[in-house]
Amino acid sequence: MIQWALIFLVVAIVAGVFGFSGIAGTATEIAWILFIVGLVLAVIFFIRGRA
């Protein structure tokens, strides 16, 4: 998940550089959501692994 978040972040940066603000905003939102989901899953797996 974190890898996909980084990919979408790079897409957002490239789109922003070329002036595609709509695509950049959408890619940024997707990257943020994937980052949060990946972080939550990492915490869940960490807690379940200790049990």
mmCIF entry with sequence, helices, sheets and N, C-alpha, C, O atoms, coordinates in Angstrom:
data_MODEL
# 
_entry.id   MODEL 
# 
_entity.id                         1 
_entity.type                       polymer 
_entity.pdbx_number_of_molecules   1 
# 
_entity_poly.entity_id                      1 
_entity_poly.type                           'polypeptide(L)' 
_entity_poly.nstd_linkage                   no 
_entity_poly.nstd_monomer                   no 
_entity_poly.pdbx_seq_one_letter_code       MIQWALIFLVVAIVAGVFGFSGIAGTATEIAWILFIVGLVLAVIFFIRGRA 
_entity_poly.pdbx_seq_one_letter_code_can   MIQWALIFLVVAIVAGVFGFSGIAGTATEIAWILFIVGLVLAVIFFIRGRA 
_entity_poly.pdbx_strand_id                 A 
# 
loop_
_entity_poly_seq.entity_id 
_entity_poly_seq.num 
_entity_poly_seq.mon_id 
_entity_poly_seq.hetero 
1 1  MET n 
1 2  ILE n 
1 3  GLN n 
1 4  TRP n 
1 5  ALA n 
1 6  LEU n 
1 7  ILE n 
1 8  PHE n 
1 9  LEU n 
1 10 VAL n 
1 11 VAL n 
1 12 ALA n 
1 13 ILE n 
1 14 VAL n 
1 15 ALA n 
1 16 GLY n 
1 17 VAL n 
1 18 PHE n 
1 19 GLY n 
1 20 PHE n 
1 21 SER n 
1 22 GLY n 
1 23 ILE n 
1 24 ALA n 
1 25 GLY n 
1 26 THR n 
1 27 ALA n 
1 28 THR n 
1 29 GLU n 
1 30 ILE n 
1 31 ALA n 
1 32 TRP n 
1 33 ILE n 
1 34 LEU n 
1 35 PHE n 
1 36 ILE n 
1 37 VAL n 
1 38 GLY n 
1 39 LEU n 
1 40 VAL n 
1 41 LEU n 
1 42 ALA n 
1 43 VAL n 
1 44 ILE n 
1 45 PHE n 
1 46 PHE n 
1 47 ILE n 
1 48 ARG n 
1 49 GLY n 
1 50 ARG n 
1 51 ALA n 
# 
_struct_asym.id          A 
_struct_asym.entity_id   1 
# 
loop_
_struct_conf.conf_type_id 
_struct_conf.id 
_struct_conf.pdbx_PDB_helix_id 
_struct_conf.beg_label_comp_id 
_struct_conf.beg_label_asym_id 
_struct_conf.beg_label_seq_id 
_struct_conf.pdbx_beg_PDB_ins_code 
_struct_conf.end_label_comp_id 
_struct_conf.end_label_asym_id 
_struct_conf.end_label_seq_id 
_struct_conf.pdbx_end_PDB_ins_code 
_struct_conf.beg_auth_comp_id 
_struct_conf.beg_auth_asym_id 
_struct_conf.beg_auth_seq_id 
_struct_conf.end_auth_comp_id 
_struct_conf.end_auth_asym_id 
_struct_conf.end_auth_seq_id 
_struct_conf.pdbx_PDB_helix_class 
_struct_conf.details 
_struct_conf.pdbx_PDB_helix_length 
HELX_P HELX_P1 AA1 ILE A 2  ? VAL A 17 ? ILE A 2  VAL A 17 1 ? 16 
HELX_P HELX_P2 AA2 SER A 21 ? ARG A 50 ? SER A 21 ARG A 50 1 ? 30 
# 
_struct_conf_type.id          HELX_P 
_struct_conf_type.criteria    ? 
_struct_conf_type.reference   ? 
# 
loop_
_atom_site.group_PDB 
_atom_site.id 
_atom_site.type_symbol 
_atom_site.label_atom_id 
_atom_site.label_alt_id 
_atom_site.label_comp_id 
_atom_site.label_asym_id 
_atom_site.label_entity_id 
_atom_site.label_seq_id 
_atom_site.pdbx_PDB_ins_code 
_atom_site.Cartn_x 
_atom_site.Cartn_y 
_atom_site.Cartn_z 
_atom_site.occupancy 
_atom_site.B_iso_or_equiv 
_atom_site.pdbx_formal_charge 
_atom_site.auth_seq_id 
_atom_site.auth_comp_id 
_atom_site.auth_asym_id 
_atom_site.auth_atom_id 
_atom_site.pdbx_PDB_model_num 
ATOM 1   N N  . MET A 1 1  ? 0.816  -1.193  0.000   1.00 0.00 ? 1  MET A N  1 
ATOM 2   C CA . MET A 1 1  ? 0.000  0.000   0.000   1.00 0.00 ? 1  MET A CA 1 
ATOM 3   C C  . MET A 1 1  ? 0.862  1.260   0.000   1.00 0.00 ? 1  MET A C  1 
ATOM 4   O O  . MET A 1 1  ? 0.576  2.224   -0.710  1.00 0.00 ? 1  MET A O  1 
ATOM 5   N N  . ILE A 1 2  ? 1.900  1.236   0.792   1.00 0.00 ? 2  ILE A N  1 
ATOM 6   C CA . ILE A 1 2  ? 2.759  2.415   0.865   1.00 0.00 ? 2  ILE A CA 1 
ATOM 7   C C  . ILE A 1 2  ? 3.446  2.645   -0.485  1.00 0.00 ? 2  ILE A C  1 
ATOM 8   O O  . ILE A 1 2  ? 3.645  3.786   -0.900  1.00 0.00 ? 2  ILE A O  1 
ATOM 9   N N  . GLN A 1 3  ? 3.802  1.565   -1.156  1.00 0.00 ? 3  GLN A N  1 
ATOM 10  C CA . GLN A 1 3  ? 4.434  1.691   -2.471  1.00 0.00 ? 3  GLN A CA 1 
ATOM 11  C C  . GLN A 1 3  ? 3.471  2.345   -3.464  1.00 0.00 ? 3  GLN A C  1 
ATOM 12  O O  . GLN A 1 3  ? 3.870  3.223   -4.229  1.00 0.00 ? 3  GLN A O  1 
ATOM 13  N N  . TRP A 1 4  ? 2.211  1.922   -3.454  1.00 0.00 ? 4  TRP A N  1 
ATOM 14  C CA . TRP A 1 4  ? 1.226  2.528   -4.344  1.00 0.00 ? 4  TRP A CA 1 
ATOM 15  C C  . TRP A 1 4  ? 1.005  3.998   -3.990  1.00 0.00 ? 4  TRP A C  1 
ATOM 16  O O  . TRP A 1 4  ? 0.808  4.831   -4.875  1.00 0.00 ? 4  TRP A O  1 
ATOM 17  N N  . ALA A 1 5  ? 1.037  4.312   -2.702  1.00 0.00 ? 5  ALA A N  1 
ATOM 18  C CA . ALA A 1 5  ? 0.881  5.703   -2.285  1.00 0.00 ? 5  ALA A CA 1 
ATOM 19  C C  . ALA A 1 5  ? 2.026  6.557   -2.839  1.00 0.00 ? 5  ALA A C  1 
ATOM 20  O O  . ALA A 1 5  ? 1.807  7.676   -3.302  1.00 0.00 ? 5  ALA A O  1 
ATOM 21  N N  . LEU A 1 6  ? 3.225  6.028   -2.787  1.00 0.00 ? 6  LEU A N  1 
ATOM 22  C CA . LEU A 1 6  ? 4.372  6.764   -3.333  1.00 0.00 ? 6  LEU A CA 1 
ATOM 23  C C  . LEU A 1 6  ? 4.265  6.934   -4.843  1.00 0.00 ? 6  LEU A C  1 
ATOM 24  O O  . LEU A 1 6  ? 4.629  7.981   -5.379  1.00 0.00 ? 6  LEU A O  1 
ATOM 25  N N  . ILE A 1 7  ? 3.765  5.909   -5.532  1.00 0.00 ? 7  ILE A N  1 
ATOM 26  C CA . ILE A 1 7  ? 3.590  6.003   -6.985  1.00 0.00 ? 7  ILE A CA 1 
ATOM 27  C C  . ILE A 1 7  ? 2.585  7.107   -7.321  1.00 0.00 ? 7  ILE A C  1 
ATOM 28  O O  . ILE A 1 7  ? 2.826  7.921   -8.212  1.00 0.00 ? 7  ILE A O  1 
ATOM 29  N N  . PHE A 1 8  ? 1.453  7.130   -6.603  1.00 0.00 ? 8  PHE A N  1 
ATOM 30  C CA . PHE A 1 8  ? 0.459  8.163   -6.866  1.00 0.00 ? 8  PHE A CA 1 
ATOM 31  C C  . PHE A 1 8  ? 0.985  9.542   -6.483  1.00 0.00 ? 8  PHE A C  1 
ATOM 32  O O  . PHE A 1 8  ? 0.619  10.534  -7.114  1.00 0.00 ? 8  PHE A O  1 
ATOM 33  N N  . LEU A 1 9  ? 1.828  9.622   -5.469  1.00 0.00 ? 9  LEU A N  1 
ATOM 34  C CA . LEU A 1 9  ? 2.426  10.906  -5.106  1.00 0.00 ? 9  LEU A CA 1 
ATOM 35  C C  . LEU A 1 9  ? 3.332  11.415  -6.222  1.00 0.00 ? 9  LEU A C  1 
ATOM 36  O O  . LEU A 1 9  ? 3.319  12.605  -6.538  1.00 0.00 ? 9  LEU A O  1 
ATOM 37  N N  . VAL A 1 10 ? 4.111  10.531  -6.813  1.00 0.00 ? 10 VAL A N  1 
ATOM 38  C CA . VAL A 1 10 ? 4.974  10.918  -7.927  1.00 0.00 ? 10 VAL A CA 1 
ATOM 39  C C  . VAL A 1 10 ? 4.130  11.358  -9.124  1.00 0.00 ? 10 VAL A C  1 
ATOM 40  O O  . VAL A 1 10 ? 4.458  12.339  -9.793  1.00 0.00 ? 10 VAL A O  1 
ATOM 41  N N  . VAL A 1 11 ? 3.043  10.629  -9.391  1.00 0.00 ? 11 VAL A N  1 
ATOM 42  C CA . VAL A 1 11 ? 2.145  11.015  -10.482 1.00 0.00 ? 11 VAL A CA 1 
ATOM 43  C C  . VAL A 1 11 ? 1.569  12.404  -10.218 1.00 0.00 ? 11 VAL A C  1 
ATOM 44  O O  . VAL A 1 11 ? 1.465  13.221  -11.133 1.00 0.00 ? 11 VAL A O  1 
ATOM 45  N N  . ALA A 1 12 ? 1.198  12.669  -8.973  1.00 0.00 ? 12 ALA A N  1 
ATOM 46  C CA . ALA A 1 12 ? 0.645  13.982  -8.626  1.00 0.00 ? 12 ALA A CA 1 
ATOM 47  C C  . ALA A 1 12 ? 1.680  15.086  -8.823  1.00 0.00 ? 12 ALA A C  1 
ATOM 48  O O  . ALA A 1 12 ? 1.349  16.161  -9.325  1.00 0.00 ? 12 ALA A O  1 
ATOM 49  N N  . ILE A 1 13 ? 2.911  14.836  -8.438  1.00 0.00 ? 13 ILE A N  1 
ATOM 50  C CA . ILE A 1 13 ? 3.964  15.843  -8.602  1.00 0.00 ? 13 ILE A CA 1 
ATOM 51  C C  . ILE A 1 13 ? 4.231  16.120  -10.079 1.00 0.00 ? 13 ILE A C  1 
ATOM 52  O O  . ILE A 1 13 ? 4.363  17.273  -10.488 1.00 0.00 ? 13 ILE A O  1 
ATOM 53  N N  . VAL A 1 14 ? 4.308  15.055  -10.874 1.00 0.00 ? 14 VAL A N  1 
ATOM 54  C CA . VAL A 1 14 ? 4.557  15.224  -12.309 1.00 0.00 ? 14 VAL A CA 1 
ATOM 55  C C  . VAL A 1 14 ? 3.391  15.956  -12.971 1.00 0.00 ? 14 VAL A C  1 
ATOM 56  O O  . VAL A 1 14 ? 3.597  16.844  -13.798 1.00 0.00 ? 14 VAL A O  1 
ATOM 57  N N  . ALA A 1 15 ? 2.161  15.576  -12.603 1.00 0.00 ? 15 ALA A N  1 
ATOM 58  C CA . ALA A 1 15 ? 0.991  16.249  -13.174 1.00 0.00 ? 15 ALA A CA 1 
ATOM 59  C C  . ALA A 1 15 ? 0.952  17.714  -12.760 1.00 0.00 ? 15 ALA A C  1 
ATOM 60  O O  . ALA A 1 15 ? 0.572  18.574  -13.555 1.00 0.00 ? 15 ALA A O  1 
ATOM 61  N N  . GLY A 1 16 ? 1.341  18.003  -11.529 1.00 0.00 ? 16 GLY A N  1 
ATOM 62  C CA . GLY A 1 16 ? 1.385  19.390  -11.069 1.00 0.00 ? 16 GLY A CA 1 
ATOM 63  C C  . GLY A 1 16 ? 2.417  20.216  -11.811 1.00 0.00 ? 16 GLY A C  1 
ATOM 64  O O  . GLY A 1 16 ? 2.185  21.388  -12.108 1.00 0.00 ? 16 GLY A O  1 
ATOM 65  N N  . VAL A 1 17 ? 3.547  19.611  -12.110 1.00 0.00 ? 17 VAL A N  1 
ATOM 66  C CA . VAL A 1 17 ? 4.602  20.316  -12.843 1.00 0.00 ? 17 VAL A CA 1 
ATOM 67  C C  . VAL A 1 17 ? 4.129  20.675  -14.253 1.00 0.00 ? 17 VAL A C  1 
ATOM 68  O O  . VAL A 1 17 ? 4.439  21.750  -14.767 1.00 0.00 ? 17 VAL A O  1 
ATOM 69  N N  . PHE A 1 18 ? 3.372  19.757  -14.873 1.00 0.00 ? 18 PHE A N  1 
ATOM 70  C CA . PHE A 1 18 ? 2.901  20.004  -16.232 1.00 0.00 ? 18 PHE A CA 1 
ATOM 71  C C  . PHE A 1 18 ? 1.591  20.778  -16.281 1.00 0.00 ? 18 PHE A C  1 
ATOM 72  O O  . PHE A 1 18 ? 1.068  21.028  -17.367 1.00 0.00 ? 18 PHE A O  1 
ATOM 73  N N  . GLY A 1 19 ? 1.047  21.168  -15.120 1.00 0.00 ? 19 GLY A N  1 
ATOM 74  C CA . GLY A 1 19 ? -0.120 22.030  -15.100 1.00 0.00 ? 19 GLY A CA 1 
ATOM 75  C C  . GLY A 1 19 ? -1.463 21.328  -15.069 1.00 0.00 ? 19 GLY A C  1 
ATOM 76  O O  . GLY A 1 19 ? -2.499 21.975  -15.230 1.00 0.00 ? 19 GLY A O  1 
ATOM 77  N N  . PHE A 1 20 ? -1.469 20.036  -14.868 1.00 0.00 ? 20 PHE A N  1 
ATOM 78  C CA . PHE A 1 20 ? -2.731 19.294  -14.790 1.00 0.00 ? 20 PHE A CA 1 
ATOM 79  C C  . PHE A 1 20 ? -3.197 19.265  -13.336 1.00 0.00 ? 20 PHE A C  1 
ATOM 80  O O  . PHE A 1 20 ? -2.995 18.282  -12.623 1.00 0.00 ? 20 PHE A O  1 
ATOM 81  N N  . SER A 1 21 ? -3.819 20.353  -12.916 1.00 0.00 ? 21 SER A N  1 
ATOM 82  C CA . SER A 1 21 ? -4.162 20.476  -11.500 1.00 0.00 ? 21 SER A CA 1 
ATOM 83  C C  . SER A 1 21 ? -5.249 19.504  -11.076 1.00 0.00 ? 21 SER A C  1 
ATOM 84  O O  . SER A 1 21 ? -5.234 19.034  -9.938  1.00 0.00 ? 21 SER A O  1 
ATOM 85  N N  . GLY A 1 22 ? -6.189 19.189  -11.954 1.00 0.00 ? 22 GLY A N  1 
ATOM 86  C CA . GLY A 1 22 ? -7.245 18.235  -11.605 1.00 0.00 ? 22 GLY A CA 1 
ATOM 87  C C  . GLY A 1 22 ? -6.696 16.845  -11.356 1.00 0.00 ? 22 GLY A C  1 
ATOM 88  O O  . GLY A 1 22 ? -7.059 16.187  -10.381 1.00 0.00 ? 22 GLY A O  1 
ATOM 89  N N  . ILE A 1 23 ? -5.824 16.404  -12.238 1.00 0.00 ? 23 ILE A N  1 
ATOM 90  C CA . ILE A 1 23 ? -5.203 15.086  -12.087 1.00 0.00 ? 23 ILE A CA 1 
ATOM 91  C C  . ILE A 1 23 ? -4.291 15.069  -10.868 1.00 0.00 ? 23 ILE A C  1 
ATOM 92  O O  . ILE A 1 23 ? -4.243 14.079  -10.138 1.00 0.00 ? 23 ILE A O  1 
ATOM 93  N N  . ALA A 1 24 ? -3.573 16.156  -10.650 1.00 0.00 ? 24 ALA A N  1 
ATOM 94  C CA . ALA A 1 24 ? -2.667 16.236  -9.506  1.00 0.00 ? 24 ALA A CA 1 
ATOM 95  C C  . ALA A 1 24 ? -3.443 16.170  -8.201  1.00 0.00 ? 24 ALA A C  1 
ATOM 96  O O  . ALA A 1 24 ? -3.015 15.497  -7.263  1.00 0.00 ? 24 ALA A O  1 
ATOM 97  N N  . GLY A 1 25 ? -4.568 16.853  -8.125  1.00 0.00 ? 25 GLY A N  1 
ATOM 98  C CA . GLY A 1 25 ? -5.383 16.829  -6.912  1.00 0.00 ? 25 GLY A CA 1 
ATOM 99  C C  . GLY A 1 25 ? -5.962 15.452  -6.642  1.00 0.00 ? 25 GLY A C  1 
ATOM 100 O O  . GLY A 1 25 ? -5.965 14.981  -5.505  1.00 0.00 ? 25 GLY A O  1 
ATOM 101 N N  . THR A 1 26 ? -6.452 14.812  -7.694  1.00 0.00 ? 26 THR A N  1 
ATOM 102 C CA . THR A 1 26 ? -7.008 13.468  -7.548  1.00 0.00 ? 26 THR A CA 1 
ATOM 103 C C  . THR A 1 26 ? -5.938 12.468  -7.132  1.00 0.00 ? 26 THR A C  1 
ATOM 104 O O  . THR A 1 26 ? -6.169 11.640  -6.250  1.00 0.00 ? 26 THR A O  1 
ATOM 105 N N  . ALA A 1 27 ? -4.778 12.539  -7.757  1.00 0.00 ? 27 ALA A N  1 
ATOM 106 C CA . ALA A 1 27 ? -3.690 11.623  -7.418  1.00 0.00 ? 27 ALA A CA 1 
ATOM 107 C C  . ALA A 1 27 ? -3.212 11.862  -5.986  1.00 0.00 ? 27 ALA A C  1 
ATOM 108 O O  . ALA A 1 27 ? -2.832 10.917  -5.294  1.00 0.00 ? 27 ALA A O  1 
ATOM 109 N N  . THR A 1 28 ? -3.228 13.103  -5.544  1.00 0.00 ? 28 THR A N  1 
ATOM 110 C CA . THR A 1 28 ? -2.835 13.404  -4.175  1.00 0.00 ? 28 THR A CA 1 
ATOM 111 C C  . THR A 1 28 ? -3.816 12.802  -3.182  1.00 0.00 ? 28 THR A C  1 
ATOM 112 O O  . THR A 1 28 ? -3.405 12.236  -2.169  1.00 0.00 ? 28 THR A O  1 
ATOM 113 N N  . GLU A 1 29 ? -5.112 12.920  -3.463  1.00 0.00 ? 29 GLU A N  1 
ATOM 114 C CA . GLU A 1 29 ? -6.132 12.330  -2.584  1.00 0.00 ? 29 GLU A CA 1 
ATOM 115 C C  . GLU A 1 29 ? -6.002 10.816  -2.526  1.00 0.00 ? 29 GLU A C  1 
ATOM 116 O O  . GLU A 1 29 ? -6.098 10.225  -1.451  1.00 0.00 ? 29 GLU A O  1 
ATOM 117 N N  . ILE A 1 30 ? -5.784 10.186  -3.671  1.00 0.00 ? 30 ILE A N  1 
ATOM 118 C CA . ILE A 1 30 ? -5.616 8.730   -3.709  1.00 0.00 ? 30 ILE A CA 1 
ATOM 119 C C  . ILE A 1 30 ? -4.379 8.322   -2.919  1.00 0.00 ? 30 ILE A C  1 
ATOM 120 O O  . ILE A 1 30 ? -4.412 7.352   -2.161  1.00 0.00 ? 30 ILE A O  1 
ATOM 121 N N  . ALA A 1 31 ? -3.285 9.065   -3.097  1.00 0.00 ? 31 ALA A N  1 
ATOM 122 C CA . ALA A 1 31 ? -2.051 8.756   -2.370  1.00 0.00 ? 31 ALA A CA 1 
ATOM 123 C C  . ALA A 1 31 ? -2.269 8.876   -0.864  1.00 0.00 ? 31 ALA A C  1 
ATOM 124 O O  . ALA A 1 31 ? -1.779 8.043   -0.102  1.00 0.00 ? 31 ALA A O  1 
ATOM 125 N N  . TRP A 1 32 ? -2.998 9.903   -0.429  1.00 0.00 ? 32 TRP A N  1 
ATOM 126 C CA . TRP A 1 32 ? -3.257 10.103  0.989   1.00 0.00 ? 32 TRP A CA 1 
ATOM 127 C C  . TRP A 1 32 ? -4.095 8.955   1.554   1.00 0.00 ? 32 TRP A C  1 
ATOM 128 O O  . TRP A 1 32 ? -3.796 8.438   2.630   1.00 0.00 ? 32 TRP A O  1 
ATOM 129 N N  . ILE A 1 33 ? -5.137 8.558   0.832   1.00 0.00 ? 33 ILE A N  1 
ATOM 130 C CA . ILE A 1 33 ? -5.996 7.459   1.281   1.00 0.00 ? 33 ILE A CA 1 
ATOM 131 C C  . ILE A 1 33 ? -5.208 6.158   1.366   1.00 0.00 ? 33 ILE A C  1 
ATOM 132 O O  . ILE A 1 33 ? -5.322 5.428   2.350   1.00 0.00 ? 33 ILE A O  1 
ATOM 133 N N  . LEU A 1 34 ? -4.411 5.863   0.344   1.00 0.00 ? 34 LEU A N  1 
ATOM 134 C CA . LEU A 1 34 ? -3.617 4.631   0.363   1.00 0.00 ? 34 LEU A CA 1 
ATOM 135 C C  . LEU A 1 34 ? -2.596 4.643   1.489   1.00 0.00 ? 34 LEU A C  1 
ATOM 136 O O  . LEU A 1 34 ? -2.327 3.601   2.087   1.00 0.00 ? 34 LEU A O  1 
ATOM 137 N N  . PHE A 1 35 ? -2.024 5.801   1.786   1.00 0.00 ? 35 PHE A N  1 
ATOM 138 C CA . PHE A 1 35 ? -1.065 5.900   2.877   1.00 0.00 ? 35 PHE A CA 1 
ATOM 139 C C  . PHE A 1 35 ? -1.734 5.593   4.215   1.00 0.00 ? 35 PHE A C  1 
ATOM 140 O O  . PHE A 1 35 ? -1.192 4.843   5.027   1.00 0.00 ? 35 PHE A O  1 
ATOM 141 N N  . ILE A 1 36 ? -2.903 6.172   4.440   1.00 0.00 ? 36 ILE A N  1 
ATOM 142 C CA . ILE A 1 36 ? -3.623 5.935   5.691   1.00 0.00 ? 36 ILE A CA 1 
ATOM 143 C C  . ILE A 1 36 ? -4.024 4.469   5.811   1.00 0.00 ? 36 ILE A C  1 
ATOM 144 O O  . ILE A 1 36 ? -3.862 3.873   6.876   1.00 0.00 ? 36 ILE A O  1 
ATOM 145 N N  . VAL A 1 37 ? -4.545 3.880   4.735   1.00 0.00 ? 37 VAL A N  1 
ATOM 146 C CA . VAL A 1 37 ? -4.940 2.470   4.761   1.00 0.00 ? 37 VAL A CA 1 
ATOM 147 C C  . VAL A 1 37 ? -3.722 1.584   5.024   1.00 0.00 ? 37 VAL A C  1 
ATOM 148 O O  . VAL A 1 37 ? -3.800 0.645   5.817   1.00 0.00 ? 37 VAL A O  1 
ATOM 149 N N  . GLY A 1 38 ? -2.611 1.872   4.372   1.00 0.00 ? 38 GLY A N  1 
ATOM 150 C CA . GLY A 1 38 ? -1.395 1.097   4.594   1.00 0.00 ? 38 GLY A CA 1 
ATOM 151 C C  . GLY A 1 38 ? -0.886 1.219   6.015   1.00 0.00 ? 38 GLY A C  1 
ATOM 152 O O  . GLY A 1 38 ? -0.415 0.241   6.595   1.00 0.00 ? 38 GLY A O  1 
ATOM 153 N N  . LEU A 1 39 ? -0.976 2.407   6.577   1.00 0.00 ? 39 LEU A N  1 
ATOM 154 C CA . LEU A 1 39 ? -0.547 2.622   7.954   1.00 0.00 ? 39 LEU A CA 1 
ATOM 155 C C  . LEU A 1 39 ? -1.434 1.856   8.929   1.00 0.00 ? 39 LEU A C  1 
ATOM 156 O O  . LEU A 1 39 ? -0.932 1.236   9.867   1.00 0.00 ? 39 LEU A O  1 
ATOM 157 N N  . VAL A 1 40 ? -2.745 1.892   8.717   1.00 0.00 ? 40 VAL A N  1 
ATOM 158 C CA . VAL A 1 40 ? -3.676 1.163   9.579   1.00 0.00 ? 40 VAL A CA 1 
ATOM 159 C C  . VAL A 1 40 ? -3.436 -0.338  9.478   1.00 0.00 ? 40 VAL A C  1 
ATOM 160 O O  . VAL A 1 40 ? -3.423 -1.036  10.492  1.00 0.00 ? 40 VAL A O  1 
ATOM 161 N N  . LEU A 1 41 ? -3.248 -0.834  8.268   1.00 0.00 ? 41 LEU A N  1 
ATOM 162 C CA . LEU A 1 41 ? -2.980 -2.271  8.100   1.00 0.00 ? 41 LEU A CA 1 
ATOM 163 C C  . LEU A 1 41 ? -1.665 -2.680  8.751   1.00 0.00 ? 41 LEU A C  1 
ATOM 164 O O  . LEU A 1 41 ? -1.572 -3.763  9.329   1.00 0.00 ? 41 LEU A O  1 
ATOM 165 N N  . ALA A 1 42 ? -0.654 -1.832  8.664   1.00 0.00 ? 42 ALA A N  1 
ATOM 166 C CA . ALA A 1 42 ? 0.626  -2.143  9.296   1.00 0.00 ? 42 ALA A CA 1 
ATOM 167 C C  . ALA A 1 42 ? 0.471  -2.242  10.810  1.00 0.00 ? 42 ALA A C  1 
ATOM 168 O O  . ALA A 1 42 ? 1.046  -3.133  11.435  1.00 0.00 ? 42 ALA A O  1 
ATOM 169 N N  . VAL A 1 43 ? -0.294 -1.342  11.395  1.00 0.00 ? 43 VAL A N  1 
ATOM 170 C CA . VAL A 1 43 ? -0.523 -1.378  12.842  1.00 0.00 ? 43 VAL A CA 1 
ATOM 171 C C  . VAL A 1 43 ? -1.299 -2.633  13.222  1.00 0.00 ? 43 VAL A C  1 
ATOM 172 O O  . VAL A 1 43 ? -0.975 -3.292  14.211  1.00 0.00 ? 43 VAL A O  1 
ATOM 173 N N  . ILE A 1 44 ? -2.322 -2.965  12.439  1.00 0.00 ? 44 ILE A N  1 
ATOM 174 C CA . ILE A 1 44 ? -3.117 -4.165  12.726  1.00 0.00 ? 44 ILE A CA 1 
ATOM 175 C C  . ILE A 1 44 ? -2.243 -5.413  12.650  1.00 0.00 ? 44 ILE A C  1 
ATOM 176 O O  . ILE A 1 44 ? -2.297 -6.256  13.545  1.00 0.00 ? 44 ILE A O  1 
ATOM 177 N N  . PHE A 1 45 ? -1.447 -5.541  11.605  1.00 0.00 ? 45 PHE A N  1 
ATOM 178 C CA . PHE A 1 45 ? -0.581 -6.710  11.464  1.00 0.00 ? 45 PHE A CA 1 
ATOM 179 C C  . PHE A 1 45 ? 0.464  -6.768  12.562  1.00 0.00 ? 45 PHE A C  1 
ATOM 180 O O  . PHE A 1 45 ? 0.835  -7.853  13.012  1.00 0.00 ? 45 PHE A O  1 
ATOM 181 N N  . PHE A 1 46 ? 0.943  -5.604  13.000  1.00 0.00 ? 46 PHE A N  1 
ATOM 182 C CA . PHE A 1 46 ? 1.920  -5.566  14.081  1.00 0.00 ? 46 PHE A CA 1 
ATOM 183 C C  . PHE A 1 46 ? 1.306  -6.061  15.396  1.00 0.00 ? 46 PHE A C  1 
ATOM 184 O O  . PHE A 1 46 ? 1.920  -6.836  16.129  1.00 0.00 ? 46 PHE A O  1 
ATOM 185 N N  . ILE A 1 47 ? 0.099  -5.604  15.673  1.00 0.00 ? 47 ILE A N  1 
ATOM 186 C CA . ILE A 1 47 ? -0.576 -6.016  16.898  1.00 0.00 ? 47 ILE A CA 1 
ATOM 187 C C  . ILE A 1 47 ? -0.949 -7.492  16.847  1.00 0.00 ? 47 ILE A C  1 
ATOM 188 O O  . ILE A 1 47 ? -0.777 -8.204  17.837  1.00 0.00 ? 47 ILE A O  1 
ATOM 189 N N  . ARG A 1 48 ? -1.450 -7.955  15.724  1.00 0.00 ? 48 ARG A N  1 
ATOM 190 C CA . ARG A 1 48 ? -1.838 -9.366  15.611  1.00 0.00 ? 48 ARG A CA 1 
ATOM 191 C C  . ARG A 1 48 ? -0.629 -10.281 15.643  1.00 0.00 ? 48 ARG A C  1 
ATOM 192 O O  . ARG A 1 48 ? -0.725 -11.418 16.105  1.00 0.00 ? 48 ARG A O  1 
ATOM 193 N N  . GLY A 1 49 ? 0.503  -9.802  15.162  1.00 0.00 ? 49 GLY A N  1 
ATOM 194 C CA . GLY A 1 49 ? 1.715  -10.624 15.156  1.00 0.00 ? 49 GLY A CA 1 
ATOM 195 C C  . GLY A 1 49 ? 2.274  -10.831 16.542  1.00 0.00 ? 49 GLY A C  1 
ATOM 196 O O  . GLY A 1 49 ? 2.944  -11.831 16.800  1.00 0.00 ? 49 GLY A O  1 
ATOM 197 N N  . ARG A 1 50 ? 2.009  -9.904  17.431  1.00 0.00 ? 50 ARG A N  1 
ATOM 198 C CA . ARG A 1 50 ? 2.534  -10.013 18.797  1.00 0.00 ? 50 ARG A CA 1 
ATOM 199 C C  . ARG A 1 50 ? 1.688  -10.948 19.649  1.00 0.00 ? 50 ARG A C  1 
ATOM 200 O O  . ARG A 1 50 ? 2.160  -11.475 20.657  1.00 0.00 ? 50 ARG A O  1 
ATOM 201 N N  . ALA A 1 51 ? 0.442  -11.153 19.246  1.00 0.00 ? 51 ALA A N  1 
ATOM 202 C CA . ALA A 1 51 ? -0.464 -11.978 20.047  1.00 0.00 ? 51 ALA A CA 1 
ATOM 203 C C  . ALA A 1 51 ? -0.227 -13.463 19.831  1.00 0.00 ? 51 ALA A C  1 
ATOM 204 O O  . ALA A 1 51 ? -0.910 -14.291 20.434  1.00 0.00 ? 51 ALA A O  1 
# 
